[in-house]
Amino acid sequence: METVVGIRFKQAGKIYYFSPGNLELALHDHVIVETARGMEYGTVVIAPREICEKKVVKPLKEVIRKATEADEKTNEENKIKEKLIL
């Protein structure tokens, strides 16, 4: 069994599994993770739970940290920029 958290990057987007590492994470926590596209801001939508290792896509990356106030501000600025582009 492996402990994972489910992270979502967009409101109705796909859920991706990450290892919580040594962090104590809860539902709705905002976190920073490393993805193929670089560092991203996401939301915990599945609280830490154990799942069968066969269901985990390896390598499972760890959550880097809980989002800071600076991360929250940057995320809000990015949302505003995204609306201006659209």
N, C-alpha and C positions, 0 to 999 in steps of 0.2 A: 504494500500500500504506500501511496505517496500523498503528502499534504499539498494541496493546491488552493489557489484563489482564482475566481473568475473575474476578469477585467474587461470592461467595455470602454471603447474610445469615443463612440458616437451614441446618441440617445437610443437609437434602435439598431445599433450595429451588432456585429457578431461578438460573441464572448470568447476570449482567449484565456487559456490557463497559464498561470505563472506560479512559481514557488514563492511562498511568503518569506522564506529564509528565517531569520530570527525576529522579524517584525511581528508585532501584535496588530493584526488588521481586522476590521469589522466591516459589515455591510455599509455601503455608501462612503467609505473612506476614499479620499482622492490620493492617487499614488503616481509616482514616476517610474516608468519601466523602459527598458531598452528593447526596441523592435528592429526589424529589418530596415525601417525608415529612420532610425535614430531614436533619440529620447522622446517619449510621448507621455502625455498626461492622460490618465484614465481613472475610472471609478470602479471600486469593488462592488460587483453585482452578485457574486456568489461568495459567501463567507468561507473562511478556511475550512476545508473538509478533506477527508482521506478518500482517494479513489484508487481503483486498481491500476497498477503501473501499465497495463496493456492499453488503457484508454488515454495515456499521456503521450503526446508527441514529443519525442526527445530531439535535441536537448531542451529541457525545461529551464527557461531563464528565470532568474530571481527578480522580485520587485526590488528596485534600487532604494527607494525611500518613500515615506509619506510625503505628500505635496506640502511645500512650505507656503507662506503668505506670498512670497515672490512668484512661486509657481502658479498660484491662484490668479494673481494679477496678470501674469503673462498669458494664461489661458483665456481670461476675459478679453484681453487686448486682441488675441488671435481670433476670437469669435466675432469681434467687431470688424476686424479686417476682412474676415471671410464674408460677412454680410455685404460689405462695400464692394467686394469683387463680384459677387453674384448680382 
